[in-house]
Amino acid sequence: MQKPGKVYETRKVAEYLDKRKLTAQYKKAKKYLLAGSLLQVRFKQRQPKGSGIWYFRINLQFRALSVFDDSGNLIVFSIDNHQ
């Protein structure tokens, strides 16, 4: 499991977070992720293994789906309603 260098969001993700009032919770999860507390946000690779898609927990309901780019940065491309 690799630790991301930086975390970036697409514009669509930022709008989704603002619309659902999840920005503060997302920023807190992002802070934990960048600090290396991967278990705190349950940072895992999505099934099937090898797909290249990783996710981390924002709260009990929402997960952030992401991929690593060539330089080791994490790009969040979608927020998933886990319920």
TIDOLUM-108158 format. One record per residue: x, y, z of N, C-alpha, C, O in turn; residue number from 0; residue in one letter. Coordinates in pm, 1 decimal, always signed. Layout:
REM residues N
R       nc1       nc2       nc3      cac1      cac2      cac3       cc1       cc2       cc3       oc1       oc2       oc3   nr  rest
R         X         Y         Z         X         Y         Z         X         Y         Z         X         Y         Z  NUM     A
...
***
This chain:
REM residues 83
R       nc1       nc2       nc3      cac1      cac2      cac3       cc1       cc2       cc3       oc1       oc2       oc3   nr  rest
R     +85.4    -117.3      +0.0      +0.0      +0.0      +0.0     +89.4    +122.9      +0.0    +172.9    +140.4     +88.8    0     M
R     +71.3    +207.0     -99.4    +155.7    +324.3    -107.6     +85.6    +447.4     -51.8     -36.3    +461.4     -61.7    1     Q
R    +164.0    +535.2      +6.3    +112.6    +659.9     +62.8    +115.2    +766.1     -46.8    +216.8    +781.3    -114.8    2     K
R      +6.0    +839.7     -65.4      +3.1    +941.6    -170.9     +89.3   +1061.9    -136.8    +102.5   +1100.3     -20.6    3     P
R    +148.7   +1121.7    -242.4    +226.4   +1243.3    -223.6    +136.3   +1362.4    -198.3    +152.5   +1433.1     -98.8    4     G
R     +41.1   +1385.2    -288.1     -58.6   +1490.7    -275.3    -192.1   +1433.1    -319.5    -197.4   +1330.0    -386.5    5     K
R    -299.6   +1500.5    -281.4    -434.2   +1456.8    -318.6    -501.9   +1569.9    -394.3    -509.7   +1682.6    -345.3    6     V
R    -550.9   +1539.4    -514.0    -620.8   +1636.5    -596.8    -761.9   +1587.0    -625.1    -786.8   +1466.5    -629.1    7     Y
R    -854.7   +1681.4    -644.7    -993.2   +1647.5    -675.2   -1029.6   +1705.5    -811.5    -975.8   +1808.2    -853.0    8     E
R   -1120.7   +1639.0    -879.8   -1174.6   +1696.0   -1003.0   -1277.5   +1802.6    -964.4   -1323.9   +1806.7    -850.5    9     T
R   -1311.7   +1886.9   -1058.3   -1409.9   +1992.6   -1033.0   -1545.5   +1932.7    -997.4   -1617.1   +1986.0    -912.6   10     R
R   -1580.5   +1822.3   -1062.1   -1707.7   +1755.0   -1036.4   -1715.5   +1707.3    -891.1   -1820.7   +1716.9    -827.8   11     K
R   -1605.1   +1656.6    -839.1   -1599.8   +1608.9    -700.5   -1616.1   +1725.6    -603.6   -1689.0   +1714.2    -505.0   12     V
R   -1549.6   +1836.7    -630.3   -1560.2   +1953.8    -542.2   -1704.2   +2005.1    -537.3   -1753.2   +2041.9    -430.5   13     A
R   -1771.6   +2007.8    -651.4   -1911.5   +2051.2    -655.4   -2000.9   +1954.1    -577.7   -2092.0   +1996.9    -506.8   14     E
R   -1975.1   +1824.3    -590.9   -2052.0   +1721.4    -520.6   -2037.2   +1737.8    -369.8   -2135.3   +1728.6    -296.0   15     Y
R   -1914.4   +1762.2    -324.1   -1887.6   +1779.8    -181.3   -1957.1   +1904.9    -127.1   -2015.2   +1901.9     -18.6   16     L
R   -1951.0   +2014.9    -202.9   -2015.7   +2138.8    -159.5   -2166.9   +2122.7    -152.2   -2230.6   +2169.2     -57.7   17     D
R   -2223.0   +2057.5    -251.2   -2368.2   +2041.3    -258.2   -2421.9   +1961.5    -139.7   -2531.0   +1989.8     -90.1   18     K
R   -2346.1   +1862.1     -94.1   -2390.1   +1775.2     +15.1   -2330.0   +1812.6    +150.5   -2345.3   +1738.9    +247.9   19     R
R   -2262.3   +1926.1    +156.6   -2203.1   +1977.0    +281.7   -2103.5   +1876.4    +342.2   -2102.7   +1852.9    +463.0   20     K
R   -2020.6   +1818.2    +256.0   -1920.7   +1719.3    +299.5   -1777.9   +1773.6    +295.7   -1683.3   +1699.9    +323.6   21     L
R   -1761.4   +1899.5    +262.1   -1627.5   +1954.3    +241.3   -1540.1   +1944.3    +366.3   -1423.9   +1904.9    +357.0   22     T
R   -1593.7   +1978.9    +481.8   -1514.4   +1974.5    +606.4   -1474.6   +1831.3    +639.7   -1360.4   +1806.9    +678.7   23     A
R   -1566.2   +1736.5    +625.0   -1535.2   +1596.1    +653.0   -1432.9   +1542.2    +553.0   -1344.2   +1465.1    +589.6   24     Q
R   -1445.7   +1583.2    +426.3   -1350.8   +1540.1    +324.2   -1210.8   +1593.4    +354.8   -1112.6   +1519.7    +345.1   25     Y
R   -1201.5   +1721.1    +391.5   -1070.9   +1780.6    +422.2   -1005.3   +1711.9    +541.4    -883.4   +1694.8    +543.6   26     K
R   -1084.8   +1672.5    +640.0   -1030.9   +1601.4    +755.7    -977.7   +1464.4    +714.7    -869.8   +1424.3    +758.5   27     K
R   -1052.4   +1392.1    +631.0   -1007.3   +1261.2    +581.8    -881.5   +1276.9    +497.1    -790.2   +1194.6    +504.8   28     A
R    -876.7   +1382.1    +416.5    -760.0   +1409.2    +331.6    -636.6   +1438.8    +417.5    -525.8   +1396.2    +384.8   29     K
R    -656.7   +1512.1    +527.9    -546.7   +1543.7    +619.6    -489.6   +1416.5    +681.8    -367.9   +1400.5    +690.6   30     K
R    -578.3   +1325.5    +725.2    -533.4   +1198.0    +779.9    -456.5   +1117.3    +675.5    -353.6   +1057.0    +706.0   31     Y
R    -506.6   +1116.7    +554.2    -443.2   +1041.0    +446.0    -302.6   +1092.6    +417.7    -209.3   +1013.7    +402.6   32     L
R    -287.2   +1224.3    +410.4    -156.3   +1283.5    +382.3     -59.9   +1268.6    +499.7     +61.6   +1267.3    +480.1   33     L
R    -113.1   +1257.2    +621.6     -29.1   +1239.0    +739.9     +18.0   +1094.3    +754.7    +104.0   +1064.6    +837.6   34     A
R     -38.8   +1004.4    +673.9      +2.8    +865.1    +679.9     -85.1    +778.0    +766.8     -53.1    +661.3    +789.2   35     G
R    -195.2    +832.1    +816.2    -288.7    +754.2    +897.7    -386.8    +680.9    +805.7    -505.9    +711.9    +802.8   36     S
R    -335.5    +584.7    +732.1    -414.9    +515.9    +630.1    -524.7    +429.8    +690.6    -630.3    +412.6    +629.6   37     L
R    -501.4    +375.7    +809.4    -604.4    +294.8    +874.0    -718.7    +381.4    +927.0    -832.4    +335.1    +935.8   38     L
R    -689.5    +504.7    +961.6    -791.5    +596.1   +1013.9    -902.1    +620.4    +910.7   -1019.3    +630.9    +946.9   39     Q
R    -865.2    +629.3    +782.5    -963.0    +653.9    +675.8    -991.6    +527.9    +594.9   -1063.3    +532.6    +494.9   40     V
R    -935.7    +416.1    +638.1    -956.1    +286.1    +572.0    -922.3    +293.1    +422.9   -1004.3    +259.5    +337.6   41     R
R    -800.6    +337.2    +393.8    -751.1    +350.0    +256.2    -720.4    +211.2    +202.6    -631.5    +143.1    +253.7   42     F
R    -793.7    +168.7     +99.5    -779.2     +33.5     +45.9    -792.0     +34.0    -105.4    -843.3    +128.6    -165.2   43     K
R    -744.1     -73.6    -165.5    -760.6     -91.5    -309.6    -895.0    -158.3    -335.5    -932.9    -253.1    -266.7   44     Q
R    -965.6    -108.2    -434.5   -1098.6    -159.9    -465.1   -1087.7    -292.2    -539.6    -993.2    -314.9    -615.2   45     R
R   -1185.2    -378.4    -517.1   -1190.1    -507.8    -584.7   -1231.0    -487.7    -730.1   -1313.7    -399.8    -754.4   46     Q
R   -1181.9    -559.1    -826.1   -1078.0    -659.9    -815.5    -940.1    -595.2    -799.7    -912.5    -489.4    -856.3   47     P
R    -856.2    -660.0    -723.2    -720.7    -609.4    -701.1    -651.8    -593.3    -836.5    -670.2    -675.7    -926.1   48     K
R    -573.9    -489.1    -850.9    -506.1    -464.4    -976.8    -584.0    -372.2   -1069.3    -537.2    -339.7   -1178.4   49     G
R    -702.6    -329.9   -1026.6    -782.4    -239.7   -1109.6    -724.2     -98.1   -1108.6    -752.0     -18.3   -1198.1   50     S
R    -643.5     -67.9   -1007.2    -582.8     +64.4    -997.3    -670.3    +166.3    -928.4    -631.6    +282.6    -916.5   51     G
R    -788.0    +125.8    -882.4    -879.0    +216.8    -813.9    -865.8    +197.5    -663.3    -875.8     +85.9    -612.2   52     I
R    -843.5    +307.1    -594.2    -829.4    +307.2    -449.1    -942.4    +389.6    -390.5    -995.9    +477.8    -457.6   53     W
R    -979.8    +362.1    -265.9   -1083.2    +441.8    -201.4   -1046.4    +467.7     -56.9    -969.5    +393.6      +4.4   54     Y
R   -1103.5    +575.1      -4.0   -1090.0    +603.4    +138.0   -1222.1    +657.6    +190.2   -1303.3    +711.3    +114.8   55     F
R   -1241.7    +642.7    +318.3   -1367.9    +674.9    +382.7   -1372.8    +822.5    +420.8   -1280.1    +874.2    +483.0   56     R
R   -1481.3    +889.9    +383.4   -1504.8   +1027.7    +426.0   -1584.1   +1025.8    +556.3   -1547.8   +1093.1    +652.8   57     I
R   -1691.2    +949.5    +558.6   -1769.8    +926.2    +679.9   -1834.2    +788.4    +664.9   -1795.1    +711.7    +576.8   58     N
R   -1929.9    +756.3    +747.6   -1990.5    +623.1    +739.8   -2064.1    +599.6    +608.1   -2078.4    +485.3    +564.7   59     L
R   -2110.3    +706.0    +544.8   -2191.3    +691.3    +424.6   -2113.5    +707.4    +294.9   -2144.3    +638.5    +197.7   60     Q
R   -2014.6    +794.9    +289.0   -1949.6    +829.9    +162.5   -1805.0    +782.4    +155.0   -1731.8    +785.7    +254.0   61     F
R   -1764.9    +738.0     +34.8   -1627.9    +696.9      +4.2   -1577.0    +778.0    -114.9   -1653.6    +809.9    -205.9   62     R
R   -1450.2    +810.6    -114.2   -1386.6    +881.8    -224.9   -1310.5    +780.7    -309.9   -1223.0    +710.5    -259.2   63     A
R   -1343.1    +772.9    -439.0   -1275.2    +682.8    -532.2   -1164.3    +759.6    -601.9   -1183.2    +874.4    -642.4   64     L
R   -1047.6    +695.6    -615.9    -932.2    +766.9    -668.3    -836.5    +672.2    -740.9    -846.8    +549.9    -731.6   65     S
R    -743.1    +733.7    -813.5    -636.3    +660.7    -882.6    -504.9    +735.5    -859.7    -504.7    +855.7    -833.2   66     V
R    -394.9    +664.2    -869.9    -262.7    +725.9    -861.8    -218.6    +767.1   -1001.4    -237.8    +692.7   -1097.5   67     F
R    -159.2    +886.2   -1012.8    -100.6    +925.8   -1141.1     +44.9    +881.1   -1145.8     +92.1    +814.8   -1053.4   68     D
R    +116.0    +916.3   -1251.6    +253.4    +869.5   -1270.5    +350.6    +921.5   -1165.7    +450.8    +856.2   -1136.6   69     D
R    +322.4   +1038.4   -1108.5    +414.9   +1095.7   -1010.4    +379.2   +1060.7    -866.2    +440.8   +1113.9    -773.9   70     S
R    +281.5    +972.7    -844.4    +248.0    +927.4    -710.2    +142.8   +1010.1    -639.7    +118.3    +991.1    -520.6   71     G
R     +79.9   +1102.3    -712.1     -28.4   +1181.6    -654.4    -159.6   +1105.6    -667.9    -177.6   +1026.4    -760.4   72     N
R    -249.0   +1130.0    -576.4    -379.3   +1064.6    -575.8    -482.0   +1159.7    -636.7    -496.0   +1273.4    -591.7   73     L
R    -553.6   +1113.3    -739.0    -654.9   +1193.3    -807.1    -791.4   +1136.9    -770.8    -824.1   +1024.6    -809.1   74     I
R    -871.8   +1213.8    -696.9   -1006.9   +1172.3    -658.9   -1099.3   +1207.4    -774.9   -1113.1   +1324.3    -810.9   75     V
R   -1162.4   +1105.8    -833.1   -1247.4   +1128.2    -949.8   -1395.7   +1109.4    -921.6   -1478.6   +1146.2   -1004.8   76     F
R   -1431.4   +1052.8    -806.2   -1572.4   +1029.8    -777.2   -1593.9   +1011.6    -627.2   -1504.6    +967.9    -554.6   77     S
R   -1714.4   +1046.2    -582.9   -1757.7   +1019.4    -445.8   -1871.3    +919.7    -455.7   -1966.0    +939.4    -531.9   78     I
R   -1861.6    +812.3    -378.1   -1958.6    +704.8    -385.4   -2042.8    +702.1    -258.5   -1990.0    +709.9    -147.6   79     D
R   -2174.5    +691.0    -275.9   -2264.8    +674.8    -163.1   -2261.0    +526.6    -126.3   -2313.1    +442.6    -199.8   80     N
R   -2201.1    +495.8     -15.6   -2172.7    +357.6     +23.3   -2296.6    +283.4     +73.3   -2294.1    +161.0     +86.3   81     H
R   -2403.6    +355.3    +101.2   -2523.6    +293.8    +155.8   -2594.1    +215.6     +53.9   -2698.2    +156.4     +82.6   82     Q
***
